[in-house]
Amino acid sequence: MKSLLLAFALSIAISGVMAPVIAEDSAMERARTLLDRVGLVDGHNDLPWTLRETFGSDLSRVDLRKRGATVDTDIPKLREGRVAGQFWSVFIPSGLSNPARTQLEQIELARRMIDAYPDTFLLATTAADFARARKEGKIASFVGMENGQALENSLGALRAYYALGVRYMTLTHGKNTDWADSATDTAAHGGLTAFGREVVHEMNRLGMLVDISHVSPEVMRQVLDISEAPVIFSHSSARALVDHPRNVPDDVLARVARNGGVVMVTFIPEFVSAETAAWGKGLEISIFNAKSNAEMEQMQKEYAAAHGPAPIATITQVADHVEHVARVAGRDHVGIGSDFYGSTDEPSGLADVSRFPALFAELIRRGWSDSDLEKLAAENVLRVLRGAEDVANRRAASRGPSTATIEASDHRP
């Protein structure tokens, strides 16, 4: 009887019925092994803002060592997800009356969070710090600003943020700044103003990555015209697949390759699923003006009550965006920028930071080589960071800190 059962199971396996299960186990095992070896660098996680909103920035109220400490990000999940480097976003909403104060509070909170878990996190400000963190078994923790409004039109403030450890800045968020147009606002400047171009030049001089997620396509193209250093999209996907203003057009993807930059594909459902984007068409602009996650979630709840629940995005759709970016820009120019932000609406299969290996397993099933997966996981973004450092080192000898002002640059009274 036992031999008959064995023969029956073998015949099912040969017929292909069991093959997907075997393939899934094999692909996931290979993904975990690869990520154990190279480590994953994620371009964007909003945990500091979640800590501000949920716990009032009081770290004594949360223990990130406990699984489930927040909805999608804690230390056990980061370890399970093989995260070895994380750009912690120190996001601020657009339209604040006190953007610089809020920005300083968020940088301080992120650094306090990193310091609170010295056995897990290591503050990172250079590409070399990633290797140091790996040797010590820690997660290299970079800080990235999200919203150039925090400059309050001051290059001195930009330099101060760099001195505090910030290593990228998203030029805009949901609304235009006084010197750059946002993807989700009515264009006011035709892209970058003269002062906006000076911001880019000063970021190049410092070695701060220019992040062109959230900006208009005109700003994307103009930044690529003038930036001496490789640029990043810290959390964007492909516009050819989903026509959302936050996504990257193909002509820009091709230019990112020539610039040497990297597009870090995000998991936000509206950006990766055409069905979800179509459902949320009436919501896509207003949601970027929310001042808090709670306000955003209330907008989504009210919209869903009127229009029905949002279609569920999937891990396969995220993989489609990774592959599209890789086809157009090249496999040297694609990375991962999840944008986990304490929400429960992530694509199926990518509920939290523990699930990164599942995305790599999906790409393994699609035929991706280990060398290309290593580039996607970490090598591409680390190369870009080293490139920005190299440009800064070269410029140090020829250019001092800029004293440009928006009034003089843009001929304002």
VMD Tcl script that draws the C-alpha trace (Angstrom):
set ca {
  {0.00 0.00 0.00}
  {2.82 2.40 0.94}
  {4.53 1.75 -2.40}
  {1.28 2.51 -4.26}
  {0.93 5.83 -2.44}
  {4.54 6.69 -3.23}
  {4.02 5.87 -6.90}
  {0.85 8.01 -6.96}
  {2.65 10.97 -5.39}
  {5.52 10.58 -7.84}
  {3.15 10.52 -10.81}
  {1.49 13.76 -9.59}
  {4.87 15.43 -9.19}
  {5.92 14.38 -12.68}
  {2.65 15.62 -14.14}
  {3.41 19.08 -12.75}
  {0.65 19.34 -10.12}
  {3.18 19.52 -7.30}
  {5.83 21.41 -9.25}
  {4.73 24.91 -8.20}
  {5.04 24.01 -4.51}
  {8.51 22.52 -5.03}
  {9.55 25.50 -7.14}
  {8.27 27.95 -4.52}
  {10.20 26.25 -1.73}
  {13.35 26.16 -3.84}
  {13.04 29.77 -4.97}
  {12.41 31.05 -1.45}
  {15.36 29.09 -0.09}
  {17.59 30.52 -2.80}
  {16.28 34.06 -2.16}
  {16.99 33.84 1.55}
  {20.45 32.42 0.95}
  {21.27 35.18 -1.52}
  {20.00 37.94 0.78}
  {21.91 36.44 3.71}
  {25.03 36.80 1.59}
  {24.55 40.29 0.13}
  {21.96 41.94 2.40}
  {19.06 44.11 1.29}
  {19.18 47.91 1.21}
  {15.69 49.42 1.23}
  {15.41 53.00 0.00}
  {12.44 54.24 1.99}
  {10.70 53.38 5.26}
  {8.59 55.90 7.19}
  {8.94 54.31 10.64}
  {10.06 57.62 12.24}
  {6.77 59.27 11.22}
  {4.82 56.25 12.51}
  {6.64 56.58 15.84}
  {5.71 60.27 15.96}
  {2.05 59.70 15.19}
  {1.42 56.49 17.10}
  {3.62 57.02 20.15}
  {4.07 60.79 20.29}
  {7.81 60.31 19.56}
  {8.13 58.68 23.00}
  {10.34 55.64 22.43}
  {9.69 54.39 25.95}
  {6.18 53.49 24.73}
  {7.36 51.03 22.09}
  {9.85 48.17 21.98}
  {10.97 47.49 18.43}
  {12.54 44.24 19.59}
  {9.02 42.82 19.93}
  {7.33 41.43 16.86}
  {4.27 43.48 16.06}
  {5.56 46.62 17.78}
  {4.22 48.54 14.77}
  {2.09 47.37 11.86}
  {4.84 46.61 9.36}
  {8.29 47.31 10.81}
  {10.09 45.94 13.85}
  {13.45 44.33 14.48}
  {12.36 40.67 14.21}
  {10.66 41.42 10.88}
  {13.65 43.38 9.61}
  {15.89 40.43 10.43}
  {13.51 37.96 8.78}
  {13.39 40.19 5.72}
  {17.22 40.18 5.53}
  {17.33 43.99 5.70}
  {20.98 44.99 6.05}
  {20.67 48.66 5.13}
  {17.72 50.97 5.59}
  {17.15 54.56 4.54}
  {14.87 55.81 7.30}
  {12.69 58.55 5.84}
  {12.40 61.64 8.03}
  {9.28 62.73 6.15}
  {7.38 65.93 6.81}
  {4.02 66.81 5.18}
  {3.71 69.72 2.79}
  {2.10 72.95 3.91}
  {3.35 73.02 7.51}
  {3.76 76.43 9.11}
  {6.93 75.23 10.87}
  {8.64 72.84 8.43}
  {12.21 73.28 9.70}
  {11.21 72.65 13.31}
  {9.29 69.51 12.36}
  {12.19 68.35 10.19}
  {14.68 68.75 13.03}
  {12.37 66.84 15.35}
  {12.13 63.98 12.87}
  {15.88 63.77 12.34}
  {16.40 63.78 16.10}
  {13.75 61.07 16.52}
  {15.32 58.86 13.85}
  {18.76 59.21 15.42}
  {17.32 58.56 18.88}
  {15.65 55.41 17.53}
  {18.94 54.23 16.03}
  {20.79 54.93 19.29}
  {18.12 53.09 21.32}
  {19.05 49.74 19.71}
  {22.86 49.79 19.42}
  {22.97 46.00 19.08}
  {20.82 46.25 15.92}
  {21.22 49.65 14.25}
  {24.37 51.51 13.21}
  {24.09 55.13 12.06}
  {25.43 55.17 8.50}
  {26.54 58.20 6.52}
  {28.78 56.61 3.88}
  {28.70 53.57 1.64}
  {31.62 52.18 3.66}
  {29.41 52.19 6.76}
  {27.27 49.49 5.15}
  {30.23 47.11 5.07}
  {31.10 48.04 8.66}
  {27.55 47.33 9.79}
  {27.60 43.96 8.02}
  {30.79 42.98 9.83}
  {29.17 43.88 13.15}
  {25.91 42.09 12.34}
  {23.94 45.34 12.40}
  {21.55 47.17 10.08}
  {23.18 50.19 8.44}
  {20.77 53.03 9.16}
  {20.86 55.95 6.74}
  {18.67 59.05 7.09}
  {16.79 60.51 4.12}
  {14.71 63.69 4.07}
  {11.38 63.65 2.25}
  {10.28 67.18 1.33}
  {12.51 70.06 0.33}
  {10.11 72.48 1.99}
  {12.15 71.82 5.15}
  {14.95 73.98 3.73}
  {12.77 77.07 4.05}
  {14.71 78.22 0.96}
  {18.06 78.17 2.77}
  {21.22 76.46 1.54}
  {22.64 76.95 5.02}
  {19.81 74.77 6.32}
  {20.65 72.16 3.66}
  {24.23 72.02 4.92}
  {23.03 71.78 8.52}
  {20.83 68.81 7.66}
  {23.76 67.13 5.95}
  {25.87 67.69 9.09}
  {23.12 65.95 11.09}
  {23.54 62.85 8.91}
  {20.98 63.30 6.13}
  {22.18 61.57 2.96}
  {19.32 62.11 0.54}
  {16.57 64.67 0.07}
  {13.38 64.36 -1.93}
  {13.08 67.79 -3.56}
  {9.30 68.00 -3.09}
  {6.44 66.05 -1.56}
  {2.74 66.50 -2.30}
  {2.96 70.22 -3.07}
  {5.38 72.44 -4.94}
  {8.19 74.08 -3.05}
  {9.10 77.68 -3.88}
  {11.73 76.33 -6.27}
  {10.52 72.98 -7.65}
  {7.28 71.50 -8.99}
  {5.68 68.45 -7.40}
  {4.19 65.55 -9.36}
  {0.91 66.00 -7.49}
  {0.44 69.77 -7.66}
  {-0.29 72.27 -10.41}
  {3.02 73.25 -12.01}
  {4.16 76.71 -10.94}
  {7.78 76.92 -12.08}
  {8.09 74.89 -15.27}
  {10.27 72.49 -13.29}
  {13.17 73.93 -11.30}
  {13.78 77.61 -10.71}
  {17.32 79.02 -10.79}
  {17.46 78.58 -7.02}
  {16.24 75.01 -7.42}
  {19.16 74.32 -9.72}
  {21.46 75.79 -7.08}
  {19.98 73.37 -4.53}
  {20.92 70.46 -6.81}
  {24.44 71.80 -7.29}
  {24.90 72.22 -3.55}
  {23.64 68.69 -2.89}
  {26.21 67.44 -5.41}
  {28.92 69.42 -3.63}
  {27.96 67.95 -0.26}
  {27.51 64.36 -1.43}
  {23.81 64.30 -0.60}
  {21.82 62.14 -3.01}
  {19.28 64.05 -5.10}
  {16.01 62.12 -4.74}
  {13.56 62.81 -7.57}
  {10.64 60.77 -6.32}
  {7.60 63.05 -5.88}
  {8.76 65.65 -8.42}
  {7.17 66.52 -11.76}
  {8.57 64.92 -14.94}
  {9.98 68.34 -15.89}
  {11.96 68.45 -12.64}
  {13.14 64.88 -13.21}
  {14.50 65.80 -16.63}
  {16.05 69.06 -15.50}
  {17.79 67.40 -12.55}
  {19.20 64.82 -14.95}
  {20.40 67.68 -17.17}
  {22.45 69.30 -14.42}
  {23.35 66.77 -11.74}
  {27.00 65.79 -11.76}
  {26.29 62.87 -9.42}
  {24.07 59.84 -9.88}
  {20.49 60.46 -8.68}
  {17.91 58.23 -7.04}
  {14.21 57.66 -7.05}
  {13.90 56.41 -3.47}
  {10.33 55.13 -3.90}
  {8.71 55.20 -7.35}
  {7.53 52.72 -9.96}
  {7.04 52.59 -13.75}
  {4.55 54.94 -15.43}
  {4.35 52.75 -18.54}
  {2.65 50.10 -16.39}
  {0.57 52.37 -14.15}
  {-0.22 55.90 -15.27}
  {0.12 57.56 -11.89}
  {1.84 60.97 -11.54}
  {4.19 59.54 -8.92}
  {5.64 57.03 -11.36}
  {8.59 57.42 -13.74}
  {8.11 57.83 -17.52}
  {10.17 55.61 -19.81}
  {12.21 58.46 -21.28}
  {13.32 59.35 -17.76}
  {14.14 55.72 -16.97}
  {16.44 55.65 -19.98}
  {18.15 58.84 -18.84}
  {18.66 57.46 -15.32}
  {20.81 54.79 -16.93}
  {22.98 57.41 -18.63}
  {23.21 59.34 -15.35}
  {24.30 56.20 -13.48}
  {21.43 56.49 -10.99}
  {18.94 54.02 -9.55}
  {15.14 53.72 -9.50}
  {14.03 52.03 -6.29}
  {10.69 50.36 -6.99}
  {8.01 50.98 -4.40}
  {5.18 48.80 -3.11}
  {2.41 51.43 -2.81}
  {-0.71 49.76 -4.31}
  {-1.82 52.80 -6.33}
  {1.61 52.95 -7.98}
  {1.92 49.26 -8.89}
  {-1.64 48.21 -9.74}
  {-3.49 49.80 -12.65}
  {-6.77 48.61 -11.13}
  {-6.02 50.20 -7.77}
  {-4.86 53.40 -9.46}
  {-8.08 53.60 -11.51}
  {-10.15 53.03 -8.38}
  {-8.36 55.85 -6.53}
  {-8.31 58.38 -9.38}
  {-10.43 60.84 -7.40}
  {-8.20 60.43 -4.36}
  {-4.70 60.50 -5.82}
  {-4.01 64.23 -5.50}
  {-5.82 65.08 -2.25}
  {-4.20 62.25 -0.33}
  {-0.76 63.83 -0.73}
  {-1.99 66.90 1.13}
  {-2.80 64.95 4.30}
  {-0.96 66.22 7.37}
  {-0.92 62.82 9.11}
  {-1.38 59.11 8.49}
  {-4.62 59.32 10.45}
  {-5.95 62.03 8.13}
  {-4.87 60.04 5.08}
  {-6.50 56.86 6.36}
  {-9.73 58.79 7.05}
  {-9.69 60.07 3.45}
  {-9.24 56.51 2.21}
  {-12.03 55.21 4.47}
  {-14.51 57.82 3.28}
  {-13.54 57.25 -0.34}
  {-13.96 53.48 0.04}
  {-17.39 54.00 1.61}
  {-18.46 55.88 -1.52}
  {-16.64 53.80 -4.16}
  {-16.27 50.35 -2.64}
  {-13.06 48.72 -1.40}
  {-9.83 49.21 -3.31}
  {-8.67 46.38 -5.58}
  {-5.81 44.48 -3.98}
  {-2.38 44.93 -5.51}
  {-0.10 41.90 -5.73}
  {3.53 40.92 -5.35}
  {3.55 39.86 -9.01}
  {2.64 43.40 -10.03}
  {5.55 44.77 -7.97}
  {7.82 42.29 -9.75}
  {6.43 43.52 -13.08}
  {7.60 47.04 -12.21}
  {11.05 45.78 -11.19}
  {11.34 44.00 -14.52}
  {10.12 47.00 -16.52}
  {12.63 49.34 -14.88}
  {15.33 46.73 -15.48}
  {14.39 46.43 -19.16}
  {14.35 50.18 -19.85}
  {17.04 51.47 -17.49}
  {19.05 48.26 -17.16}
  {19.64 45.89 -14.29}
  {22.41 48.16 -12.99}
  {19.83 50.85 -12.28}
  {17.01 49.24 -10.30}
  {16.58 48.83 -6.56}
  {13.94 48.42 -3.86}
  {12.24 51.35 -2.08}
  {9.30 49.81 -0.26}
  {7.74 52.89 1.43}
  {6.36 50.91 4.36}
  {4.57 53.49 6.48}
  {2.52 51.74 9.15}
  {-0.35 50.81 6.84}
  {-2.25 47.58 6.22}
  {-2.91 48.18 2.51}
  {0.33 46.74 1.10}
  {0.23 44.37 -1.89}
  {-0.68 40.78 -1.15}
  {2.49 38.87 -0.38}
  {4.31 42.02 0.82}
  {2.52 42.79 4.07}
  {5.60 43.93 6.01}
  {9.39 44.14 6.00}
  {9.76 40.41 6.65}
  {8.52 39.67 3.13}
  {11.37 41.00 0.98}
  {12.63 37.45 0.23}
  {9.26 36.62 -1.32}
  {9.78 39.32 -3.96}
  {13.23 37.96 -4.75}
  {11.77 34.44 -4.96}
  {9.24 35.73 -7.50}
  {12.08 37.18 -9.61}
  {14.04 33.93 -9.30}
  {11.04 32.11 -10.80}
  {11.22 34.59 -13.68}
  {14.81 33.65 -14.40}
  {16.82 36.37 -12.65}
  {20.45 35.47 -12.05}
  {22.15 35.74 -8.68}
  {24.41 38.53 -9.95}
  {21.43 40.62 -11.09}
  {19.57 39.97 -7.83}
  {22.63 41.12 -5.88}
  {22.59 44.38 -7.84}
  {18.89 44.83 -7.10}
  {19.31 44.05 -3.42}
  {22.16 46.37 -2.56}
  {24.95 46.82 -5.07}
  {23.22 49.37 -7.31}
  {22.26 51.82 -4.60}
  {25.62 51.48 -2.84}
  {27.38 52.23 -6.13}
  {25.23 55.36 -6.50}
  {26.06 56.46 -2.96}
  {29.78 55.97 -3.65}
  {29.36 57.95 -6.86}
  {27.86 60.89 -4.99}
  {30.71 60.71 -2.48}
  {33.26 60.74 -5.30}
  {31.70 63.83 -6.89}
  {31.70 65.61 -3.51}
  {35.37 64.77 -2.99}
  {36.27 66.16 -6.41}
  {34.23 69.32 -5.95}
  {35.63 70.05 -2.50}
  {38.77 71.49 -4.04}
  {37.01 73.78 -6.52}
  {33.78 74.97 -4.93}
  {33.01 76.29 -1.47}
  {29.60 76.47 0.20}
  {27.08 78.37 -1.91}
  {25.75 81.65 -0.52}
  {22.99 81.90 -3.14}
  {19.56 83.07 -1.99}
  {16.19 82.48 -3.55}
  {15.60 86.24 -3.69}
  {18.70 86.91 -5.77}
  {18.60 83.70 -7.83}
  {14.93 83.96 -8.80}
  {14.81 87.78 -8.84}
  {12.28 88.03 -6.05}
  {11.71 91.19 -4.05}
}
mol new
graphics top color blue
foreach p $ca { graphics top sphere $p radius 0.5 }
foreach p [lrange $ca 0 end-1] q [lrange $ca 1 end] { graphics top cylinder $p $q radius 0.2 }
display resetview
